[in-house]
Amino acid sequence: MGRPVAIVGSGQTRHGRRFDVSYPELVKEAVDAVFENTGISPQDIDGVVSGTMPSMMEGVALTHFYFADVLRSVGKPILKTETCGSTGVSLAITGYYWIASGLADLVLVVGSEKMNEGDSQATMTTVVEPFYQRYFIAGAPGVFSMQCQEWSNRFGIPEDKVREAATRITIDHHNDAFDNPYAHIKKRLTPDEVNNARIITYPIRLWDVCPNSDGACAMLFASEKMAKKLGLKSAWVKGVGYSGEEYWFGDSEKAIWQCAIDAARQAYDMAGIKNPRKELDVAEVYNPFTYQEMLYYECFGFCGFGEACDLVLQGVFSREGELPCDPSGGTLCTNPIGATGLNRVAEAALQVTGQAGAHQIPGAKLGLAHAMGGVDQFNGVMILGSE
């Protein structure tokens, strides 16, 4: 067991189509925000963790050099971490271990993406193995469509029930996004709008899918000694877990998703959590697609396998429910990929320190943050507490 680690502050940009700034200026916006929010000087940090989607998405190689000035990393050690969609939580875990190991006392962690300057669908379609998966998978929507159908078929969930639950999720999250000042897509949706929207990849429709967002998130991780010295409201890292599996999409079970189960179990064991649905106060689940969010509820032990749809329709995971999930609107409303998982950590930290503003869950003391990546093959979980 390493040293205790605290998150002492975060800063997010306004997310959306940010053609008003260059990519380095976008990163600077988040970095400036975290230092302004905490009153900490850039000179006080011992190192920087930085990451984006891999260079194919960015159109720029070695982005940690491209952003060196705005990251305040000149003359300081820097670690670059990239794991596709799970980059954000991988960045947080990298920062955690840098502090927990005793090698640093204060580390800046930054994730970013400027998706509207590239072609994300082209990247995700061509990044996979070229002779089979590229033509069969057809990018992220194809992967998640197959996973959604495997899940619903495996547990015999009627198609109309899955559709109804997915519609409830997207309406709830897009409503929640209005109370998040950083969120990208904010829209009041009706069931008819959701259910009659065009199909992207069956059964996924337009409002089941996350947007392309530009944005950045910066966080400061500190040792216990440094956190006490700074005297800031802190979210303490209680547990971390990360797991991966086969590269080939068809070679692993995607309904009872073992790497998601393992990542959560690792984090729960470290945090001493036995009953996550009862013990957690809030969860920021990485939800780029509505159907996949329900699958995660089951893999994370929030409910039994095949039960998520019923509980969603009962409001168990809504903002006023037993275990509020994604009160920020989540990935479904805001998706700057390299920052998305770090946003989940930042939002969970804001919740457990009582600083989430209009979307604060009353009395939240223990939260879960999560992100998924690779070719639908990595999952990472971080548990944060107020003490």
N, C-alpha and C positions, 0 to 999 in steps of 0.2 A: 504494500500500500504506500503510495507516494504522499507528498505533502498536501494538505487541504488547498483547494483552489477556489477563488471567487471571481465572479464577473462583476466588475465595478462600474461598468458603463457601456452604453451603446449609442450608435448614431446611424440613422438611415437617411437615404435620399428620398425625395418624392419620386415615386416610381411611375413609369409610363413611357410614352414616346418622347424621349428627351433629346430632341434635335436642337435644343437651345444651348447645349454644352457639348464640348468634345469629350472623348472617353476619359482622358486623365482628369478633366475638370469634374466629371461625374464622380470619380473616385475621391477626389479632393473634397467634394461636398460631404460625403459620409465621414471621412477622416477628420475634417474640421469640426463636424458635429459632435463626434465622440469626445474630442478634447474640450470643446466648448461646454458640453453637458457635464463634464466631470471636473473641469478646472485644472486638469493635469497638463503638463507641458510635454511636447514631443521629445524634449531632451531627456525626460525621465524614463522612457521605455528602454528595455534591454534588447529588444529584437522585434521582428515583424513576421507574421505569417500571412501569405497572400495567395489568392487562387481565383481562377475563372474556369469556364469550360476549356477544354483543350484548344490549342492554337488554331485548329481548323475552324472552329466557330468564331474565334476572335479576328482572324485575318492578320494577327500580329503574334509573332513568336516571342517568347521570353518576356511576357507582360510585366513580370516583377521588375525588369529593368526599365521598361516603358513608363511604369508608374513610380519609379524610385523616388523622385522628388516629392510627389504628392503623398506618398506613403510615409514620408519622413524617415526613409530607411537608408539614406546615404551614410555610409560609415558604420552601419549597424548590421548584425547578422540577419539574414532573411531566409525563411523556409517557404518553398512553393509547394502547394498541395492541390492536386486536381484529380477528381474522380467522377467527372461528368455531373449528373444531377445531384449526387450526394456531396459535391465539393464543399458546400457550406458547412455541413456537419463535420466533414473531414477536417476542415480548417479549424473548427472549434475544438475538436479532439486533439489536433496537433498542438494548438495553443495550450490546451489543458495539460498535456504530457510535458510540454516544455517547462511549465511552472511546477507541476507535481514532481518532476525529476530533480528539482533543485538547481537547474541550470540557469534560471532566470526568475526575477521577482515581478516583472511587469512586461507584458507582451501585447502588442497591437495585432489584432486579427482582422483581415479585410477580405471580403468577397465582392465580386462585381460582374456585371455583364451589360453589354450594349447591343441587345439582340436585334434592334431595328436597323442596325447598320450592316447586318449580314443576312444570311439565308439559313435560318435554323433548320427548316425542314430538309433542305438539301444536305446540310451537314449530317443530320441524324439518319438520313436515308443512306448516305454513302460511307458513314464511319464504320459500318459493320462489315463482316466478311463478304467479299464481292461475288462469289460464285453461287451462293444459295440464299443466305440470310438477306442480302441487300434487296433482292427481288421479291422475296416472300414477306418480309417484315414491313417494308415501306415506311420506315421511320417510327417515331414514338407512338402515334395513334394506332398503327398496326399492331405493335407489341402489346399495348394495353387493351386493345380490343380482344385479342386472343386470350389474354390473362383474365379479363372480365368474363368471357364466355366459359372458360375452363372452370372458374370459380362458381358461377351460377349453375352450370351443368353438374358439377361435382356434388353439390348439395341440394340439387333438385329445387332451386328457387324459381318460382314462376316468373316468366319474363315481365308480366305486367307489374308484379310486386317490385322487382328490381328497378324498373323504370320509375315507378312512383317514389321509391326511396331516393333514387338518384336526383329526381326533380326536387324533392324536399331539401336535399343537401345543397344543391346549387342555388336555390332561392334563399335559403338561410344564409349562406356565406356571402352572396352578393349583397344582401341586406346588411350583414355585419361589417362589410368593407366600408360602408358610409361612416362608421365611427373610428376608422383607422386613417389617420391623416396621411400615411405613406402609401396607401393601397392604390393600385392602378385602375382596375375595373370596378366601378360602382354603378349598379343598375338595379332598379326594382323590376323584378321579373314575375310574370304570371305563369301558372302551370301550362297554359296553352302555348305561350311563347317558347317555353323550354321543350315541350313535347313535340311541337311542330317545327322546331328548328331543323336546318338541313343536317343530314347524316354526314359525319366525317369519315368514320370507319365503323360499320355496324357492330354493336348497337349504339355506339357513341355519337351523340349529337353535339352541335356547336357549343351549347352552354354547359356541356359536361367537360369541356377542355379548358385548360389554363391559357392565358395570353402570352404573347411575346412582350417582355417588359425590359426597359432599360432601368438600371438602378444599382445601388451599392449599399453595403452594410459594413460597419466597423464596430469592433468590440475591444474592450480592454480586460485581459485576464490577469489576475494578481495572486501572489502568495498570501497566506493568512497574515503574515507580518506586515506586508505592504498594504493589504486591505484595511487592517486596523489603523495603520498610520494615516491612510488617506481619509478614513472616517466617512466613507460614502455608503449609501444603501447598496448591499451586495447580494447577489444570487450565488449560492454555493453549489458547486458541482458535486452531486451526491452519487452519481453513477454514470458510466459510459459503456457503450457496447457497439461493436462493429462486426459485420459478417458479410462474406461474399460466397458466391457459388459459381457454377459452370458458366463459361462464356456463351456457349451455344444455347439459344433460348429454349429449344425443345428438350434439352437434356436434364432439366430440373423441374420439380413440382412447383407450380406457380399458384395453386389454390391454397394448399397448406404450405405456405411459403417459408421454407426452413431458415433461410438467412434472415428474414424479418423476425421470425420467432426467436432465433438465437441472439440477435442483436438486442432485442428487448429483454431477454432473460439475463444476459450479461449485465445490462444496466440495472435491472431489478435486483439481481443478487448483490451487486455492489452497494445499492442504495437501501437494501433490506426490505424491499417491497414484496409483499406476498399476494395482495389482492389489488391490482392496479386500478380497477374501476372504482373501488371504495377509497383507496388511499390517495390517488392523484386528484388534484383539484382542477386541473386544466391540462389540455394536451394540444400541442401544435404539430399535427400530423401532416407530413408532406403529401399533398393531395392534388397532383396535376390533373387527375381524372376522377370524377365522382365515384365511379364504380370501384376504383382502386382504394379509395378512402375507406369504404366499408370492409374490404378485404383486410385492411390494416387493423381495423377495430378487432377483428377476430384473431389475427396473428399476434397482436399485442396483449391478448387476454382480457380485453374490455368486455368480451362476451364470448359465448361458445361459437363454434364453426356453424355457419348457416343461419345464425340468429341476427346478424347485423341489420338486415332490412327491417325486420319487425321493430327493433329498438330505435332505429332512425325514425320510423313512422310514429313511434310513441314519444319522440322528442328527447330521448335519453342523452343524445350527444349534441343537442342544440345549446345555444348560449345560456339558456335558463334551465338546462337539464341537469341530470345527475352528474355527468362528466362532460363539461363543455369542451368541444373540439374545434379548433381553429376559429376562435372568436375574432381574430384579426381579419378574417376572410380567407386566409391561407394562400397556398400556392394557386388555387383555383382562380383567385382574383389578382395575383401579383406573382410574376415569374421571371426575374432576372437570374437565370439559372445558376451562375457562379455564386450569387449572393442568396439564393432562395433558401437553402438549408440553414444558412447563418441567420437569415431573418427569423426562421423558426426558433432558433436559440435565443435571439434577441427578444422576440415576443414573449417567450416563456420566462425569460429573466425579468422583463418588465412586469409580467403578471405576479410573480412571486415576491417582488419588491413593492408591489402596490403602485406602480408607475405607468400602467397601461392606459390611463386616461378614460375616454368614453367607452372603451371596450374592456375595461377592467372587470374581472370576475371577482365579486366580493369575497374577501377572506382567503384568496388563493395563497397557499403556502408551499405546495409541491406541484411541479409541472414537468411534463415530458416534451422534448423537442426531437424531431425526427427528419431524416431525409433519405431518399433512395437515389441510386445512380447506376453507372455502368450501362451495360445493355440489359437493363432490368435485372441486375445481379448483385448489387450492393445495397446494404441497409445499415444506417447508423442511428443510434439513439443516445440522447443525453438527458439525464434527470437533474433538475435544478430545484433547490430548496431555499427557503428564506433564512435558514439557520445552518 
